[in-house]
Amino acid sequence: MVQVLRAVPGYGPARVTALMAICGVEENQRIGALNEQQRERLLRALIS
């Protein structure tokens, strides 16, 4: 999960860690294991 988010331009280690904490996603959690709420929070955060 961390690797995917770090591939987004402008997202370094600190920003990715903060984003994941805000969205309630564990660092070692797989993308396929995200629940609907986590997906929605991540998408909203990335879009805004």
LUMLO-415875 format. One line per field, with one value per atom (N, C-alpha, C): residue in three letters; x, y, z; atom name. Coordinates in steps of 0.02 Angstrom, whole numbers, plus 50000, padded with zeros to 5 digits. Atoms other than C-alpha are relative to their C-alpha. Example, Ala and Ser with C-alpha at 12.3 -4.5 7.8 and 13.67 -1.06 7.14 Angstrom:
kolza	(ALA | ALA | ALA | SER | SER | SER)
c1	(50045 | 50615 | 50045 | 49958 | 50684 | 49961)
c2	(49941 | 49775 | 50060 | 49941 | 49947 | 50055)
c3	(50000 | 50390 | 50000 | 49997 | 50357 | 50037)
bami	(N | CA | C | N | CA | C)
This chain:
kolza	(MET | MET | MET | VAL | VAL | VAL | GLN | GLN | GLN | VAL | VAL | VAL | LEU | LEU | LEU | ARG | ARG | ARG | ALA | ALA | ALA | VAL | VAL | VAL | PRO | PRO | PRO | GLY | GLY | GLY | TYR | TYR | TYR | GLY | GLY | GLY | PRO | PRO | PRO | ALA | ALA | ALA | ARG | ARG | ARG | VAL | VAL | VAL | THR | THR | THR | ALA | ALA | ALA | LEU | LEU | LEU | MET | MET | MET | ALA | ALA | ALA | ILE | ILE | ILE | CYS | CYS | CYS | GLY | GLY | GLY | VAL | VAL | VAL | GLU | GLU | GLU | GLU | GLU | GLU | ASN | ASN | ASN | GLN | GLN | GLN | ARG | ARG | ARG | ILE | ILE | ILE | GLY | GLY | GLY | ALA | ALA | ALA | LEU | LEU | LEU | ASN | ASN | ASN | GLU | GLU | GLU | GLN | GLN | GLN | GLN | GLN | GLN | ARG | ARG | ARG | GLU | GLU | GLU | ARG | ARG | ARG | LEU | LEU | LEU | LEU | LEU | LEU | ARG | ARG | ARG | ALA | ALA | ALA | LEU | LEU | LEU | ILE | ILE | ILE | SER | SER | SER)
c1	(50041 | 50000 | 50043 | 49955 | 50139 | 50033 | 49966 | 50226 | 49954 | 50047 | 50070 | 49991 | 50010 | 50040 | 50062 | 49938 | 50223 | 50012 | 49992 | 50210 | 49960 | 50039 | 50085 | 50045 | 49958 | 50175 | 49982 | 50011 | 50197 | 49990 | 50011 | 50176 | 50064 | 49940 | 50334 | 49984 | 50012 | 50357 | 49958 | 50037 | 50290 | 49927 | 50068 | 50138 | 49960 | 50033 | 50096 | 49982 | 50013 | 50111 | 49942 | 50054 | 49998 | 49933 | 50060 | 49871 | 49972 | 50023 | 49862 | 49973 | 50025 | 49841 | 49932 | 50064 | 49700 | 49945 | 50049 | 49613 | 49990 | 50008 | 49634 | 50026 | 49970 | 49743 | 50067 | 49936 | 49885 | 50052 | 49946 | 50053 | 50008 | 49990 | 50060 | 49935 | 50063 | 49879 | 50002 | 50001 | 49852 | 49941 | 50052 | 49748 | 49935 | 50060 | 49627 | 49965 | 50029 | 49597 | 49967 | 50032 | 49535 | 49924 | 50073 | 49354 | 49975 | 50030 | 49234 | 50015 | 49988 | 49258 | 50072 | 49929 | 49448 | 50013 | 49992 | 49440 | 49973 | 50031 | 49323 | 50042 | 49958 | 49432 | 50064 | 49939 | 49589 | 49987 | 50016 | 49508 | 49985 | 50016 | 49437 | 50063 | 49939 | 49605 | 50046 | 49957 | 49697 | 49972 | 50032 | 49572 | 50005 | 50000 | 49570 | 50069)
c2	(49941 | 50000 | 50062 | 49943 | 50120 | 50013 | 49992 | 50089 | 50031 | 49971 | 50131 | 50074 | 49930 | 50294 | 50042 | 49962 | 50345 | 50011 | 49991 | 50326 | 50060 | 49941 | 50471 | 50061 | 49940 | 50633 | 50045 | 49956 | 50743 | 49964 | 50038 | 50603 | 49965 | 50030 | 50566 | 49959 | 50043 | 50457 | 50031 | 49969 | 50582 | 50011 | 49987 | 50629 | 49935 | 50064 | 50447 | 49972 | 50024 | 50400 | 50037 | 49959 | 50544 | 49982 | 50016 | 50503 | 49932 | 50066 | 50321 | 50001 | 49995 | 50365 | 50033 | 49964 | 50486 | 49955 | 50043 | 50357 | 49933 | 50062 | 50216 | 49938 | 50056 | 50107 | 49983 | 50024 | 50002 | 49999 | 49998 | 50014 | 49935 | 50065 | 49829 | 49972 | 50022 | 49818 | 50000 | 50006 | 49760 | 50040 | 49961 | 49861 | 49961 | 50041 | 49718 | 49989 | 50010 | 49710 | 50063 | 49938 | 49890 | 49991 | 50002 | 49906 | 50062 | 49946 | 50025 | 50069 | 49936 | 50164 | 50022 | 49983 | 50158 | 50022 | 49982 | 50162 | 50070 | 49934 | 50311 | 50055 | 49949 | 50407 | 50013 | 49992 | 50375 | 50038 | 49967 | 50427 | 50074 | 49930 | 50586 | 50040 | 49966 | 50630 | 50012 | 49993 | 50601 | 50050 | 49954 | 50701 | 50072 | 49932 | 50853 | 50029)
c3	(50000 | 50000 | 50000 | 49995 | 50046 | 49932 | 50064 | 49881 | 49948 | 50048 | 49781 | 50013 | 49984 | 49873 | 49988 | 50012 | 49861 | 49926 | 50073 | 49672 | 49976 | 50018 | 49671 | 50006 | 49997 | 49628 | 50059 | 49943 | 49781 | 50066 | 49939 | 49908 | 50020 | 49973 | 50005 | 50062 | 49943 | 50158 | 50056 | 49945 | 50286 | 49980 | 50021 | 50185 | 49993 | 50007 | 50147 | 50069 | 49932 | 50331 | 50032 | 49972 | 50383 | 49966 | 50037 | 50247 | 50023 | 49979 | 50298 | 50071 | 49931 | 50481 | 50002 | 50003 | 50442 | 49973 | 50033 | 50333 | 50036 | 49962 | 50458 | 49965 | 50037 | 50347 | 50031 | 49973 | 50417 | 49945 | 50050 | 50329 | 49962 | 50033 | 50291 | 49970 | 50027 | 50234 | 49923 | 50073 | 50055 | 49972 | 50032 | 49934 | 49996 | 50005 | 49909 | 50066 | 49933 | 50097 | 50027 | 49977 | 50109 | 50000 | 50001 | 50160 | 49962 | 50040 | 50073 | 50029 | 49968 | 50200 | 49991 | 50010 | 50188 | 49929 | 50070 | 49998 | 49987 | 50010 | 50002 | 50030 | 49967 | 50126 | 49961 | 50039 | 50024 | 49935 | 50063 | 49861 | 50011 | 49986 | 49936 | 50018 | 49980 | 50012 | 49940 | 50059 | 49848 | 49950 | 50047 | 49746 | 50023 | 49975 | 49859 | 50010)
bami	(N | CA | C | N | CA | C | N | CA | C | N | CA | C | N | CA | C | N | CA | C | N | CA | C | N | CA | C | N | CA | C | N | CA | C | N | CA | C | N | CA | C | N | CA | C | N | CA | C | N | CA | C | N | CA | C | N | CA | C | N | CA | C | N | CA | C | N | CA | C | N | CA | C | N | CA | C | N | CA | C | N | CA | C | N | CA | C | N | CA | C | N | CA | C | N | CA | C | N | CA | C | N | CA | C | N | CA | C | N | CA | C | N | CA | C | N | CA | C | N | CA | C | N | CA | C | N | CA | C | N | CA | C | N | CA | C | N | CA | C | N | CA | C | N | CA | C | N | CA | C | N | CA | C | N | CA | C | N | CA | C | N | CA | C | N | CA | C)
